[in-house]
Amino acid sequence: MTTKTFKLNAITNVGTFNWVFIDTQKPNKDDPTKDPKYSITFAFDKKDPETTKKLDQYNECISDALEKFFGSKKPAKFRSPIKDGDLETDSENNPRYPGQWYFEAKSTQKPGLVDGDRNEILSTGAVWSGCKGKLSIGFGAYDVSSTKGVTIYMNNVQLIDNSAPKQGGRKNAADDFNE
């Protein structure tokens, strides 16, 4: 696999974290022989005017990565890392993230994690699906087995709001015994 990173420090607006693997690495379901990676799926609102500006910035980064990697022979068809949550569907053919854009950011190294005031968070389990925050991301083009595209690298995570209930309806212990 050939990959090259071009922009190392784009900062997202606040969005919603899904499929959070920042404490432990996620195995590669398509190829278990490949090394697992830290990853997070990041969804952000299509209607937010700031999102439009960020999306333009991300698309410029994607174009730059393609041009620098492939030169003037940019692939006509390539895999964009940013998906339309209304067009991408789940197993029941429902929109995956209605009204949202989303992408998966990955890293071979554990990302740094800070709170809204930029204080380091060392405890595990501080972030789960539904939490709100920002990501520091990078873009890299690749050409693997006739598949060409751009991937998004996760550098760091900023947790802004972790008041979302944990998946599965499980309460935290303090709330359970608050009677």
RASULRA-V21350 format. One record per pair of residues at least 24 apart in sequence whose C-alpha atoms are under 6 Angstrom apart, sorted by the first residue. I is the first residue (numbers start at 1). J is the second residue. D is the distance in whole Angstrom. If there is no record, write none. Layout:
I/J/D  I/J/D
//
This chain:
1/144/5  2/142/6  2/143/6  3/141/6  3/142/5  4/140/5  4/141/6  5/139/6  5/140/4  6/65/6  6/140/6  7/138/5  7/139/6  8/138/4  9/136/6  9/137/6  9/138/6  10/136/6  10/137/5  11/135/6  11/136/5  12/134/5  12/135/5  13/134/6  14/133/5  14/134/5  15/43/6  15/44/5  15/132/5  15/133/6  16/42/6  16/43/5  16/130/6  16/131/6  16/132/5  17/41/6  17/42/5  17/129/5  17/130/6  17/131/6  18/129/4  19/129/6  20/128/6  23/124/6  37/107/6  37/108/5  38/106/6  38/107/5  39/105/6  39/106/4  40/104/6  40/105/6  41/103/6  41/104/4  42/102/5  42/103/6  43/100/6  43/101/6  43/102/4  44/100/5  44/101/5  45/100/5  46/99/6  46/100/5  65/140/6  65/141/5  66/141/6  78/148/5  78/149/5  79/149/4  80/150/6  81/151/6  105/152/5  105/153/5  105/154/5  106/153/5  106/154/5  107/153/6  107/154/5  111/155/6  111/156/5  112/156/5  113/157/5  113/158/6  114/158/5  115/158/5  115/159/5  116/160/5  130/164/5  131/161/6  131/162/5  131/164/6  132/160/6  132/161/5  133/158/5  133/159/5  133/160/5  134/158/5
//
